[in-house]
């Protein structure tokens, strides 16, 4: 099952990308996840995201990181939020204009047979929108990460 999603950012694409490209840094999602642990760096690294009130993490592995295209892909190895036997998220950040950008996401999921696909669609699109809102709030408060040119993989 493929679910395309978009989310809007009130900030330029390079500024949003500077936060997202640091795969082990997910502080912009602090209202959803209370702790993030990263292992490794660059392609193949993993991050563990712990939801508030849950000590079992969602685990993501970085598969693609392309700074020039502002594109990343990650596989969800274990999800605590979305019922699926396999899941991959493909994300691109594109400029809308000099001050705004958009996240284009494609979720590839294999939900169990007993999962209602309409409810799953609503869950995925809702999570995408919530993450976009969290990014906007994070950047409004001055949250930043190093520019891609100065970040290490």
C-alpha positions in Angstrom: 0.0 0.0 0.0 1.4 3.4 -1.0 0.3 6.6 0.8 1.6 9.9 -0.7 1.6 12.8 1.7 2.7 16.4 1.7 3.4 18.8 4.5 4.0 22.5 4.4 6.9 24.4 6.0 7.0 28.1 6.7 10.8 28.1 6.2 13.2 27.8 3.3 14.0 24.3 2.0 17.7 24.4 3.0 16.8 25.3 6.6 14.3 22.4 6.9 16.7 20.1 5.2 19.5 21.0 7.7 17.4 19.6 10.5 16.0 16.5 8.7 19.3 15.4 7.1 20.7 14.8 10.6 18.9 11.5 10.9 19.8 10.8 14.5 18.5 14.2 15.6 14.8 14.3 16.0 14.3 16.9 18.7 11.8 18.7 16.6 9.5 15.8 17.4 9.9 16.2 21.1 6.1 16.5 21.7 5.7 13.0 20.2 8.9 11.3 21.3 10.6 11.7 24.7 13.9 10.1 23.7 15.9 9.5 20.6 18.9 7.2 20.4 21.1 7.0 17.3 23.6 4.3 16.4 26.2 4.7 13.6 26.3 7.5 11.1 25.4 8.0 7.5 23.7 5.3 5.3 22.8 2.3 7.5 22.6 4.2 10.8 19.6 3.6 13.0 17.6 5.7 15.3 15.3 4.6 18.1 12.3 6.8 18.9 10.6 6.4 22.2 7.0 7.7 22.5 5.9 9.3 25.8 4.8 6.6 28.1 6.3 3.7 26.0 9.7 2.1 26.7 9.7 0.1 23.4 11.0 2.2 20.6 10.2 2.6 16.9 13.3 1.8 15.0 14.3 3.4 11.7 17.3 2.7 9.4 18.6 5.3 7.0 18.8 3.9 3.4 19.3 7.0 1.2 20.7 10.5 2.0 21.1 12.9 -0.9 21.9 16.5 0.2 21.9 17.9 -3.3 18.3 16.6 -4.0 17.3 17.1 -0.3 16.1 13.5 -0.3 16.2 10.7 2.2 14.7 7.3 2.5 14.4 5.2 5.7 13.1 1.8 6.5 11.0 1.3 9.6 12.3 -1.8 11.2 9.9 -1.6 14.2 6.9 0.7 14.5 5.0 1.5 17.7 2.7 3.9 15.8 1.7 2.3 12.5 0.5 -1.3 12.1 2.5 -2.7 9.1 4.7 -5.7 8.5 7.1 -3.6 6.4 7.4 0.1 5.9 9.6 2.5 3.9 9.4 6.3 3.9 10.7 8.3 1.0 11.0 12.0 1.7 12.0 15.0 -0.4 12.1 18.7 0.6 11.3 21.1 -2.2 11.2 24.9 -2.3 7.8 26.6 -2.8 9.5 30.0 -2.9 12.5 31.7 -1.2 10.7 31.6 2.2 8.6 28.4 2.2 9.1 24.7 1.4 7.2 21.5 1.2 7.8 17.9 2.3 6.8 15.3 -0.3 6.6 11.9 1.3 5.7 8.5 0.0 5.0 5.8 2.5 5.2 2.1 1.3 3.4 -0.1 3.8 2.4 -3.8 4.1 -0.5 -3.6 6.7 -1.8 -6.8 8.2 -5.1 -8.1 6.7 -7.1 -7.1 9.8 -6.1 -3.4 9.5 -8.6 -1.0 7.9 -6.8 0.7 5.1 -8.9 3.9 5.4 -8.0 4.2 9.0 -4.3 3.5 8.2 -4.4 6.3 5.6 -5.8 8.7 8.1 -3.1 7.7 10.7 -0.2 8.2 8.2 -1.5 11.5 6.8 -2.2 12.7 10.4 1.3 11.8 11.6 2.9 13.5 8.5 1.0 16.7 9.2 1.8 16.6 12.9 5.5 16.1 12.2 5.4 19.1 9.8 3.7 21.2 12.4 6.3 20.2 14.9 9.1 21.2 12.5 7.5 24.6 12.0 7.3 25.2 15.8 10.9 24.0 16.3 12.2 26.4 13.7 10.0 29.3 14.9 11.7 28.8 18.3 15.1 29.2 16.6 15.9 25.5 16.5 18.6 24.8 13.9 21.1 22.2 13.0 24.4 22.7 11.2 24.2 23.3 7.4 24.7 20.1 5.3 28.1 21.4 4.2 29.4 21.5 7.8 27.7 18.3 8.9 29.5 15.0 9.2 28.1 11.7 8.0 
